[in-house]
């Protein structure tokens, strides 16, 4: 077996395994959030809504993460080809276009916008923040509206860009760097990252990092608990490492698609995004629910202690 083909298959298997881990983590967080909301409504512990007020936004966050994972699997050369998901090169090229529009245009921006909104919710007044019944709807709507320009941009890059750069029906070599979402390598279609998409994504991550650093700095000035301060630092760090992802995607156009250098750059950028997403989901979805259950358990212990003292 050719060494490059073997390396590509290893990268594909590892990517699918990591996406599966993220999916399992997401299912755990999703089930915990839904169970806790049902438990609050059944027991009548309305004061705990402070911890689970943004439960609908958290569920949307996990669902967007699932959508991102599906796109990451479908783009793999390991999945597409003769005898696999699809062997038709036209379909493989369309899958790559779908991936660019879906993941870079919606899933990635939407995922980290929701994380940023959940982080900033703690600074809002109770009547305007997560305790407001309309907060979840407004937040999810804002995410879709903000992602719309990104979605349209990516669609223009992969559909209109190649036509503008074409010469007698063939896209020029320079145009492929800027607009192309796929290329043929060893008889298989390999998904690529248009340079215009990487630049736009990098600009988005810069703005997002500045916003998260600003919100995180405000929260650090108010939070005394060391555990919460550690979580805020982790969220800021998770946002900052997204900047190298955009850089790696931009550098991937320099190497030949399907070669070891290209696959390494793309896989490293995938790892960066996966770690940032996992950190955000655990800190902003799993930990708040776990903290609320811990408070309930502590309250029950104190009540039992008081009853024993009275008796």
C-alpha positions in Angstrom: 0.0 0.0 0.0 1.3 3.5 -0.9 2.7 5.3 2.2 0.6 8.4 1.6 -2.6 6.4 1.1 -1.9 4.6 4.4 -1.3 7.8 6.2 -4.6 9.3 4.8 -6.5 6.2 6.0 -4.9 6.4 9.5 -5.9 10.1 9.7 -9.4 9.2 8.6 -9.8 6.5 11.2 -8.4 8.7 14.0 -10.7 11.6 13.0 -13.8 9.4 13.0 -12.8 8.0 16.4 -12.3 11.5 17.8 -15.6 12.7 16.4 -17.3 9.7 18.0 -15.8 10.7 21.4 -17.1 14.3 21.0 -20.5 12.9 20.0 -20.7 10.6 23.1 -19.6 13.6 25.3 -22.3 15.7 23.6 -25.0 13.0 24.2 -24.0 12.9 27.9 -24.2 16.7 28.2 -27.5 16.8 26.3 -29.1 14.1 28.4 -28.0 15.8 31.6 -29.4 19.2 30.5 -32.7 17.8 29.5 -33.0 15.6 32.6 -32.2 18.5 34.9 -34.8 20.7 33.3 -37.5 18.0 33.6 -36.4 17.4 37.2 -36.7 21.1 38.0 -40.2 21.3 36.6 -41.3 18.1 38.3 -39.9 19.0 41.7 -40.9 22.7 41.5 -37.3 23.9 42.3 -37.8 27.1 40.3 -34.8 28.8 42.0 -32.5 26.4 40.2 -33.6 27.9 36.9 -30.6 30.3 37.4 -28.3 27.3 36.7 -30.4 25.8 33.9 -32.1 28.9 32.5 -30.2 28.6 29.1 -31.0 24.9 28.8 -32.4 25.4 25.3 -29.3 27.2 24.1 -27.2 24.5 25.6 -29.1 21.9 23.7 -28.8 23.9 20.5 -25.0 24.1 21.1 -24.7 20.3 21.4 -26.8 19.8 18.2 -24.6 22.3 16.3 -21.6 20.3 17.5 -23.2 17.1 16.2 -23.7 18.8 12.8 -20.1 19.9 12.8 -19.0 16.3 13.5 -21.0 15.0 10.6 -19.4 17.4 8.2 -15.9 16.6 9.5 -16.5 12.9 8.7 -18.1 13.4 5.3 -15.1 15.5 4.1 -12.6 12.7 4.7 -11.0 11.1 1.7 -11.1 7.9 3.7 -14.9 8.0 3.6 -15.3 8.8 -0.1 -13.9 6.7 -3.0 -14.5 3.4 -4.7 -16.7 1.1 -2.6 -17.2 3.6 0.1 -19.8 6.4 0.9 -19.8 7.6 -2.6 -17.5 6.8 -5.6 -18.8 9.4 -8.0 -16.4 12.2 -8.3 -19.1 14.8 -9.0 -20.8 13.8 -5.7 -17.5 13.9 -3.9 -16.9 17.4 -5.1 -20.4 18.4 -4.1 -19.8 16.9 -0.6 -16.7 19.1 -0.3 -18.8 22.2 -1.3 -21.4 21.2 1.2 -18.8 20.9 3.9 -17.3 24.3 3.3 -20.7 26.0 3.3 -22.1 24.0 6.2 -19.1 23.8 8.6 -17.1 26.9 7.8 -20.2 28.9 7.0 -22.5 27.8 9.8 -21.4 25.1 12.3 -18.1 26.6 13.4 -19.2 30.2 13.7 -22.5 29.1 15.3 -20.8 26.8 17.8 -18.5 29.4 19.2 -21.1 32.2 19.0 -23.3 30.1 21.3 -20.4 29.5 23.6 -19.7 33.3 23.7 -23.3 34.1 24.4 -23.5 31.5 27.2 -20.4 33.1 28.8 -21.7 36.6 28.6 -25.1 35.7 30.0 -23.6 35.6 33.5 -23.0 39.4 33.3 -26.5 40.3 32.3 -29.2 41.3 34.7 -31.5 38.5 35.9 -34.6 40.0 34.3 -32.7 40.4 31.0 -30.5 37.3 31.2 -31.0 33.6 31.3 -33.9 33.9 33.7 -35.9 35.8 31.1 -38.1 33.3 29.2 -37.3 34.9 25.9 -33.5 34.8 26.4 -33.0 31.4 24.7 -35.1 32.3 21.7 -33.3 35.6 21.3 -29.9 34.0 21.6 -30.6 31.3 19.1 -32.1 33.8 16.7 -29.1 36.0 17.0 -26.7 33.1 16.3 -28.5 32.3 13.0 -28.6 36.0 12.0 -24.9 36.5 12.7 -24.0 33.3 10.8 -26.0 34.3 7.8 -23.3 36.6 6.2 -20.7 33.8 6.8 -23.0 31.2 5.2 -23.6 33.5 2.2 -19.9 34.3 1.9 -18.9 30.6 1.8 -21.6 29.8 -0.8 -20.4 32.6 -3.0 -16.8 31.4 -2.6 -17.5 27.8 -3.7 -20.1 28.5 -6.4 -19.5 31.9 -7.8 -15.7 32.2 -7.2 -14.6 29.4 -9.6 -16.7 30.9 -12.4 -15.1 34.3 -12.0 -11.6 32.7 -12.0 -12.3 30.3 -14.9 -10.6 30.5 -18.2 -12.4 28.7 -21.0 -14.3 26.6 -18.4 -11.1 25.7 -16.5 -10.3 27.3 -13.2 -6.8 28.8 -13.2 -4.1 27.5 -10.9 -4.2 30.8 -8.9 -7.9 30.7 -8.7 -7.8 27.2 -7.2 -6.0 28.6 -4.1 -8.7 31.2 -3.6 -11.9 29.4 -4.5 -11.5 25.6 -4.9 -13.2 23.3 -2.4 -11.8 20.1 -3.8 -9.2 18.6 -6.1 -8.6 15.1 -7.6 -5.7 13.1 -6.1 -4.9 9.5 -7.0 -8.3 9.1 -8.5 -10.1 10.3 -5.4 -11.5 13.8 -4.7 -9.8 15.5 -1.7 -11.6 18.4 0.1 -9.5 21.6 0.2 -10.0 24.9 2.0 -10.3 28.0 -0.2 -8.0 30.7 0.9 -10.9 33.2 1.0 -12.7 31.0 3.4 -9.7 30.7 5.7 -9.2 34.5 5.7 -12.9 35.1 6.5 -12.8 32.5 9.2 -9.6 34.0 10.7 -11.3 37.4 10.8 -14.3 36.0 12.6 -12.1 34.2 15.2 -10.1 37.4 15.8 -13.3 39.3 16.6 -14.6 36.4 18.7 -11.4 36.2 20.7 -11.4 39.9 21.4 -15.1 39.6 22.6 -14.4 36.6 24.8 -11.3 38.2 26.3 -13.4 41.3 27.1 -16.2 39.4 28.7 -13.9 37.0 30.5 -11.9 39.9 31.9 -15.1 41.4 33.3 -16.1 38.1 34.9 -12.6 37.5 36.4 -13.0 40.9 38.2 -16.2 39.7 39.8 -15.5 36.0 40.5 -13.7 35.0 43.7 -14.1 31.2 43.5 -10.8 29.7 42.2 -12.7 26.9 40.4 -14.8 29.3 38.4 -11.8 31.5 37.6 -10.0 28.4 36.3 -13.0 27.7 34.0 -13.0 31.2 32.6 -9.3 31.0 31.9 -9.9 27.7 30.1 -12.6 29.3 27.9 -10.4 32.2 27.0 -7.6 29.9 26.1 -10.0 27.6 24.1 -11.0 30.7 22.0 -7.5 31.9 21.5 -6.3 28.6 20.0 -8.9 29.0 17.3 -6.6 31.6 15.6 -3.9 29.0 14.8 -6.7 26.8 13.2 -7.4 29.5 10.6 -3.7 29.9 10.0 -3.2 26.2 9.5 -6.1 26.1 7.0 -4.6 29.0 5.1 -1.2 27.2 4.9 -2.9 24.0 3.7 -3.3 25.6 0.2 0.5 25.7 -0.1 0.9 21.9 0.1 -0.5 19.5 -2.5 -3.9 18.2 -1.4 -3.7 14.5 -0.4 0.0 14.6 0.4 1.3 14.1 3.9 1.9 17.8 4.6 -1.6 18.8 3.6 -3.2 16.0 5.6 -1.1 16.9 8.7 -2.1 20.6 8.5 -5.8 19.8 8.1 -5.7 17.2 10.9 -3.9 19.5 13.3 -6.4 22.3 12.6 -9.2 19.7 13.3 -7.6 18.8 16.6 -7.4 22.4 17.6 -11.1 23.0 16.9 -12.1 19.7 18.6 -10.3 20.6 21.8 -11.8 24.1 21.9 -15.3 22.7 21.3 -14.9 20.0 23.9 -13.7 22.5 26.5 -16.6 24.9 25.8 -19.2 22.2 25.9 -17.9 20.7 29.2 -17.5 24.0 30.9 -20.7 25.7 29.8 -23.1 22.7 29.5 -21.9 19.9 31.8 -20.4 21.8 34.7 -23.4 24.1 35.4 -25.7 21.1 35.7 -23.3 19.2 37.8 -22.9 22.3 40.1 -26.7 22.5 40.5 -27.0 18.9 41.4 -24.2 19.3 44.0 -26.1 22.3 45.5 -29.3 20.2 45.7 -27.5 17.3 47.4 -25.8 19.7 49.8 -29.2 21.2 50.7 -30.7 17.8 51.3 -27.9 16.8 53.6 -28.3 20.0 55.6 -32.0 19.5 55.9 -31.5 15.9 57.1 -28.9 17.2 59.7 -31.4 19.8 60.9 -34.1 17.2 61.3 -31.8 14.9 63.3 -30.8 17.8 65.5 -34.4 18.6 66.3 -35.2 15.0 67.0 
